[in-house]
């Protein structure tokens, strides 16, 4: 450092007698200087100005040789945001360099505060480009937890006809990478306040109309059953057609109708059809539907393997393992033939094995949300459960598994009611687990509070499931208060099962 500019960063050519000694010396000095600088920047301590000057010379040397990727890598290690910006602006392909930097930042082990600063800089640089990489920008915004900005990007894209497909692709990526809470906030941001009021009013009117129709139907049912049935069928068919083939209806409408529709949706705004499509993708409806269809069409499980395992089973634990194996082999395929063909064998399951046997239906029918209640109807709680409630508890867990990471408000409300009204430990255990997987990553305070109250009852069986579910609901939230509550209760409780659930 004392040599300052006299220290050459470029080693002299190899000497015929001494070889590469000069190169080894220079590289070692540079390595030591960079490590010292990195440590000082990480600990936020004062840096020797001479060391700062040496690092600046290293950056300048790489910039002169156009090694921009190396500059970015060194800048991330040394926490030099100015050098990242400098390299990106100097590059001939700024978009590619920015996208590569985003991937590098998201895959690195940078601390949260510095990573947020880097992502903020990258977002600003993206916005200055003529053609920003919106996919990479949204990846940054997910980590920065800025759903409003993501919604702005989606709005910007769909206002341009050429950007509509990209908006759909980003929505698919968001469902795969973002939490349920993040996606719900994007959905809210996509709906203007005026439209929310109109939507609420129209929904209320629809409910009133529905109730009126039901009353009229009830009154006239005795005299005109067949007429009512045909009318209901026609109404259902027309409603389904209107929802599933809107584009076909639009193309068959008259010219005057088309012009009226064009006047209804001002230019530069998102049409209701596009918004509904975006929300459908964001909610995962499209992904889940196509994923399930793929698994059904490509189900090549070897049933002979299961048969051989079943025939060799002689103990309760291996019986339980076989049932779980079937669930894992057929996850998402909706193929429950093994269970149907071996009802007598399945009926041998008792206690928690019975719980697991019913719960595997949730694995098999994962994503089959439309028929979830129909599939599980024979097992779900109805009035008074049996003495122990293993079957009902397993059904509630299965219901949550079917809606895993995709629990709607109705699903969560149903599971909350079942948890509140349950009287047996097994049913409450299943309701807790179902709530946890259905509300995964939602940070739903209502669900978390109910699970916490269940945990504080200090029941070992129920508390284990409640502790696990609390972690699932608050997953990826970095909620310090929730973390402290869970850690404190690990110390307070004497039940190993509850401790295990909270640690999980």
N, C-alpha and C positions, 0 to 999 in steps of 0.2 A: 504493500500500500504506500510505503514511503517513496517508492520509485515513481509513483503516479503514472504519467503518460510515457515514461521511459520503459515501463514494462510492456513488452510486445505481446499482443494476443495471438500473433501468428508465429509459430515456432520456425526456427531456421531449418534449412534442409539438413538431411541426415549427414553426419560427418563420417568419412570413410573409416576413421579409427574408433569414434565414440558412438556411432549409430544414431538411434532415435532418442538419445538422452534429453535433448532440448525439448522435444515434443512432449515427452513424459512429464517433464518439469512444468511446462506451461499448462498442460491439461490438469495437473494436480493442483496447481495454484488456483486455477479458475474453479475447479470443483470445490475446493475448500472455501473460496470466496462466496460462491453461490449458496453452499450449505449454511454458512454463517449468516448470510443475508436472509435466507428463508427462515431461520430460527428467530432472528430479530423481528422480522415482520409478523411471524405467527404469534410471538409473545408480546407484540406491540411495544417493544423497547426502542430506545434511541439508536439510530444507525449512524456509524461513522461516515462522515461526508466523503471520505476517500473511498470507502467501500461502495457507497452509492455511485460515485463517479465511475468506478471500475465496472459495476453492473450496467451502467448506461453505455459504456463503451462496448460491452458484450452485445447489448441490444442493437446498437448502431451497426456493429460488424455484421450481424445477421440480417439487418434490414438492407444493408448495402449489397449483400449477396442474395437478397430476395428469398431468404428462408423464413417466410412468414409463419408457417406452421410451427417452426421451432421457436419463433418469437412468442407466439401465443402460448405454447406449452411452458416456456420459461416464465412468462408473465403470470400464468396461473399458479405456478409453484412459488413465485416470489410476491404474489399479490399486487401486481402492478397493472391496474386497470387502464392506465394511460397508454401502456405499451400494447395492450389488446386492441384498443381503439385505433392506435396508430397503424398497427399491422393490417387491420381490416380495411381501413381507408386507403392504404397503399397498394393493396392487392388488386390484381386485374380481375379476379373472380371473387368479389366480396361475398356474394350470396353463398357460394360453396364453402368458403372459409368460415362464415358465420354459422352455417348449418353444422359443419364439423365441430366447431367450438361448442355449440349447444350439446351435441352428443357427448363430447368429452366432459363437459361440466356436469351433465346429468348422471354420467357414469362414474364420476370421481367421488372421493371421500372428503370433499371440502366441507368445512363447517357451515351451518345453516346461514349465518349472518353474511359471510363473505360470498357464498353461493348466490344469495339474493342480490347482492350488489353487482355481481358479474352478470346475472340474468337481466337486471335492469339496464345495464349498459348494452347488452346484446339486443334487447328489445328496442332501445332507442336507435341503434345502428340499423336494425331491420326496417324500422319505420322510415328511415331516411333513404332507403333504396327505392328505385323506380318500380321494381316488381318484387315486393317482399315475399319471403318464404313463410306463408301463413301457418303452415303445418308446424314448423319449428317455433314460430312465435307462440302458438297455442301450447306447445310443450313447455315453454318457459312460463307461461301464465298459469299453467296447472301447478307448477312448483311454487310460484309466487302467490298462489291462492287468490287469483283475481278473476272470478267468474264473469264479472261485469265487462271486463275488457274482451274476454272470449266472445261474449254475446255481441259486442260491438263489431268484432271481426266477422262473425257469421252474418250479421245484418248488412255489413258492407259488401260481403261476397254475393249474397242473394239479390241485392239490388242490381247487380250486374249479371246478365244472363249467362255470361261466360264463366262466372264464379260459382254458379249454383251447384255444380257437381263437386267442386272442391269443398264447398260448405258441407255437403253430405259426407264426404270422406273424412273431414275433420270431426264431424259429429260421431262417426263410427269410432275414430281414434279416441275421442273423449270418453265414450262409454267403456272402452277397453282399459283406459289408463287413469281416469279420474274417479273420485269417490262419489257415492250417491248424493251426498250433501252438496258437493261442488256442482254436479249436473242439475240438481233441483234449483240451485241459485241461477244457473244459466237459463233454465226454462222460465223462471220468473222474470228475468231481465229481458227475455225475448217478447214478452207481452206488455204493451203500453198500458198505463194506468186506465186510460179511457176504455180500452178494449176489455180490461179486466172487469170493469163495471158492467159493460154490455154483456159480457159472457156470463157473469153471475146472474144478471137479470133474465137472460134467455134461458139459463139452466133452471131458474126458479119457475119461469113460465112453463117450461117443458114438464117439470115435475107436477105443476098444477093441472096441466092438460092431461098428463098421464093418469093422475088420480081421478079426474073427471071421467075420462074414458073408461077406467076400470069400474067406476060406479055405474055408468050407463050400461056397460057390458053385463055387470052382475044383475041389473034390473031386468034386462031383456034376454038373459041366457035361457030361461025356461021355454020361451016361445020361439026363439030363433037361434038355436045352437049352431046349426050348420052354417047359417049366414054369418054369424059372428066369427066362426072358425075360419071361413074363407076370407073374411075381411082382415082378420089378424094376420093370416098367411100372406095376403097381398101386401099389407103394411110392412111386415117383416122383410119380404122380398125386396120391396122398393127401397127400404132403408138400407139394407145390405148393399144393394146395387149402387145407391148414392154414395156410400162410403168407399167401396172397393173399386169402383170404376168411374171416378169423377171425370177423368180425362175423356172417357168415351161419351159421357153426357154432354160435356162442353163442346166436343167436336160435332155432335148431332144437333146442337141448339141452333136457332135461327141467327141470321146476321144481326138483327136488331138486338137480340138477347146478348150477343157477344159484345156489341158496342156498349150496352148498358153495364155489362160486367167490367169492361175496361174502364168505364167512368167511375165505377165503384171503388176500384183499387188504384189510387194515384200512382203515377210513375215515380220510381225511386223508393217505393215502400215494399215491404214483404207481403206477398199475397197470403191469404188464409191457408191455401193448399200447401204452399211451401213451408209455412210455419208449422202446420200439422205434421208434415213429413219430417221436418227437423226434430220436432219433439218426439215423434215415434222412434226415430233413430237414437236420439239422446237417451231415451228411456230404455233402450235395449230391446225393444219389441222386434225390430227387424233382425238384429243379430241373433237373438234367442230363437226366433222362428226358423231362420235358415240353418243355424247350428244344429237344432234338433232334427230338422229334415235330413241334414247330412249324416248325422249319427244313425238315424233310422235306416237310411238307404245303404249305409256302409257298415252295417252290423254283421261282423263275421266271427262272432264268438263261437267257440267250440263247446257245445252243450255236453259232449261226451266227457270232457274234462270234469265238469261239474257232477255228472252222473257217477263217474269213478270215485270222485272225492266223497260224494254222499254215501255210496255203498260201503266205503271203508271207515265211515265215521262210527265211533262207538262211545264217545264221551260228550258231555254237554258243551265243553269248551270248543271241541272241534266242530260240533253241530253249529255253534254260534259263528265260528270262523267261516264255515261253508256258506252260511246265509250272507255274511258280509262280503265274502268273495263274489257271490252272485251279484250283489248290488254294485260292486266296483267294476265287474266285467261288463255290466249292462248300463252303466251310468249314461243317462240322457237318451237311451234308445227306446224307452217306453215298452221294452220287451220283458214282461214279467211271467213268461211261460213257465219258467222253472218253478216259481212259487205256485202257480195254478195247477201244474201237473203233479206236484208233490205236497198237496194240502195235508194229507195224513202225516207225512214226515215233518212238515213245518209245525203242525199242531203239537208236536212233542216239546217245542220250546216253552220254557217256563220263566217267570220272573223277568230279569233283565234281558235274557235271550229273546223273550217275546217282544220286549221293547225294541231291541235291535232289528228283529225280523220285520216289524211294521215300519220302522224308520228307514230300512233299505228301499222301501217304495219311493221315498223321497229322492234317493239317488237315481233309481231307475227312471223315474218320471221327471227328472230335473229339467226345468224349463217348460214343462207341459202345464202351464199355468191356467189355461182356459178350462181344463177338466180336473183341476186339483181337488176340488171339493167332491166331485163325483167319484174319483178314484179312491179317496180316503174316507168316503162317507160311512162305510161299514165299521170303521175303527175310531172315528172322531167322537169326542165326548157328547153324549146326548142324555141330559138329565143326570141321573145318578150313575157314576162309573162303577166298575166292579170293585171288589174289596181293595185291590192294590193299585189298579189303574195303569198297569204296564202297557197294555194295548193302546189306551187313549194317549198316554204320554208319548209313546213311539209315533203315533199318528200326528201329534202336534209338531214333533221334531221333523217328521217327514214333510209336513206342510211348509215349514220354514225352509227345508232343503230344496223343495221345488221352486221356491221364490228366492233362493240364495242370492244375495247382493242385488236383489231386484224387488224388494218388498214395497208394495204400494201402501197408501194410507189405510186402505180397507184391510189388507193382510195384517199389518201391524196392529191395527185396532182389534181385529178378531183375536189375535194371539194375546194381546194385553187383557182382554176380557176373560179369556180362558185361564190365564195365570191368576187373575184376581179372584175368579170363582172356584178354582181348583181346591180340592180338599185332601188329596193324597199326594205324597211326596213324588211319586213317579210322574204324575200328570204335570205337576209344577216343574219338575226337572225337564220334561220334554218341552213345556211351554217356554221356559227360559232359553233353552238351546235353539228352539225355533225362532224366537225373537232375535237372538244374537246373530244368526246367519241371515235372516230376512232384513234386518236393519244394519247390516254390516257397513261400517264406515259412515253412517248417517249423522253421528253425533247428536242423535235425537235425545233431548233432555228429558222428555216425558218417559221414554223407554228406559233411559239410564236411571232415572230416579226410582222407577218401579222395581228395576232389578236390584238397585242398592237397598231398597227397603226389604226385598226378599232375602238378600244376603244377610242383613242385620238380624234376621230372625234366628240365625245361628243353627240352622238345620244342616247337618253335614251333607246329605244327599242333594237337597235343593240348593244349598249354598255353593257347592262345587259348580253346578251348571250356571248359577247366577253370576259367579265370579268370572267364568269363562265368557259368558255373554256380555258382561260389562266391557271387557277388553275388546270384543268384536265390534260393539256399537261405537266405541271411541277410537277404533283403529285409525292410525295415521293422523290423529288430531293433535298430538303432542300437548294434550291438556294436562297441565301441571297439577291442578287441583284434583282431578280424577286420579292421577297417578299417586298422589300423596294419600288419598283416601284408601286406595287399594293396598298400598304398602303398609299403611297403619293397621289395617284390619288383619293383614297377614300376621302381624305381631300380636294383635289382641286375641285372635281366635285360637282355640286349642284343637280344632279339627284339622287333621292332615288333608282331608279331601278338599276343604274350602281353601286351604293354603295352596294346594295343587291347582285348583281351578283359577285362582287369582294369578298365580305365577304363569299359567298357560297364556 
